[in-house]
């Protein structure tokens, strides 16, 4: 099946927003084995939208249009699509009721609902309605003889849940082939090294396929199999994941799609009933901020220190004056004293420290920009690792956070 | 002038990367007064790229193609474009030299340069070369009678500098009209309120124009004027910026394009030689992490405390047990004691505290999810503000950071 996406919205053409919907939908379609050949963006303009839709209907089996379903006169996607397929717009009572109860939830009576919004209760004749739990614009599926058109609202917080709960099940039902994919997430190993170590697997792959994705400091491998049943597809994926686990061992931090590195760290601490303290210099709170992404983290996180200056390192963490003088703040010795000081001072089981030079200025021959020391204290053992990162100040700080989380994860696993 | 963008790359169609280039280029073109009518993405596929290019050349004056200029066989943009305009690919000695010196910088002799890379020294006959300081793929400008085609490398770290230093000056030179724009950035005021307060200005605007952009917790207004000289355009922008300053006063934190909220806060502290300490609960380091985005912040940031638990609030900041019991951690009283404790304990001039409920769980009727108290200590005065944010855990934490920075900024301005 060949698909294509049409994003509608002048704000995209002005560059005011980045088109994350196109990337999101493309990824979901790829996982279903549906090939996306074109992504087109047009403004809220009747003629150009009609033209793009015409071209898409001629060359693709599935066309997904996003945006332009709002209540204003500028929103034209439904009207243009109806005209293209030669159908009327008709009032849908169920959608009307959905809109009424949406506003009711927000504390508004039906009399207070802006007149504009009733436009959103009109649907293309014969279309299947995709209910919108997070807004007032319903999605629509319009089937023609050769083409299926799906209209989705533009805001990601409406589009994504509608896609997950209604569009994907619908598209899966169209095909006799079922897809199953597993996600293998790695950290602490470079992308090129990962690709080298699985070159043989990628070379001979047919079903399942392995697709690597690089993220800051991480590599994700998606293993996808197709079969006639879910169970069969799952069985095909299993040995490949097993082989990847054998090859990469501890570098794999999860095989769960939705699980993040900070989820794994917090889970590992909770499971062992361990408490955590953080001491950050160049990252200055970013690692702690990420750990607190995980709801329920209050069980483990005792406290966090941002010690950007030497003085703060001494006062809050007890790093000795002579260490700072002899080795400087960006050294293994300082990272070690920071992490020990934090752990002991706060009476925590586990501690992490990060000290480094994120630049742009301040680099020397001995300590170039990008030098970062990360310390971890676990079960009274201290581990310090030295890193040399490339990139902007922001990139170096991000890489420090990811590698800090990874060191935490490995130390917890290895020392408890 | 009507422009259109063609992004080339299968990784975009697979959703592996988000198309930030399209948004970036669209924004730059809009600032030059060039209308983008279409953005199209196609894969590394000869037929479909040729088809997209053909449609674009027929309907647009300017076509910018990005990506597909790499050294591999998959990279087809130059070849397809050459065929479309009926020209040959010829070796360019200057580009060849650039490639040689690029590798030399990386410590490679010309003998070690992968053969593939010499493909990148071939240019479309008669094209203007845009030199690439950050990679081996040169950009190209191909002028035809009715259309100008610009080919740019896909990686943003190559595309962006090439656009800034070579493409924008080229496009500006095409037109007799010069554009000048100022950016007015606001914080602590909602988008709809901003739009309401300038409805009359937007209604009657012709030259300059005012375009509002919403960012998390901020609103940016771009004021753009066109004229025949830079000076004239600047003169047109000036009174509009003045009027905006009159209407929004302190809500405007900068009129400089590149200046961020954290830049302004750090600058305000440096200027007055003040020191800062932070105490974060629900944001857990994110605000401090953002402040440390600003190079040179070590002059002002004394230390930072992440006190996610009640125990940490008591121990590190001296929040009293009875306050936490009577008012709970998410209260004005707690925010006040946190900020006072941080300021006095660290002997800092200025302090900020954030305590709130980011959810998803834990909300009650009295303290619903999204309730956040932000405290600021400046010149021995304590200000506490209560906020009620909507959205996900992540969104609530982000909004807390932005509003925390804004409260800091206002208190420093008002109390010193």
Interface residues (C-beta under 8 A of the other chain):
Chain A: X7 X12 X13 X14 X15 X16 X17 X18 X19 X20 X22 X23 X24 X25 X26 X27 X28 X29 X30 X35 X36 X37 X38 X39 X40 X41 X42 X43 X45 X48 X52 X55 X211 X213 X278 X280 X282 X283 X284 X285 X286 X287 X288 X289 X291 X292 X293 X295 X297 X298 X301 X302 X303 X304 X305 X306 X307 X308 X309 X311 X312 X315 X316 X359 X360 X361 X393 X394 X397
Chain B: X7 X12 X13 X14 X15 X16 X17 X18 X19 X20 X22 X23 X24 X25 X26 X27 X28 X29 X30 X35 X36 X37 X38 X39 X40 X41 X42 X43 X45 X48 X52 X55 X211 X213 X278 X280 X282 X283 X284 X285 X286 X287 X288 X289 X291 X292 X293 X295 X297 X298 X301 X302 X303 X304 X305 X306 X307 X308 X309 X311 X312 X315 X316 X359 X360 X361 X393 X394 X397
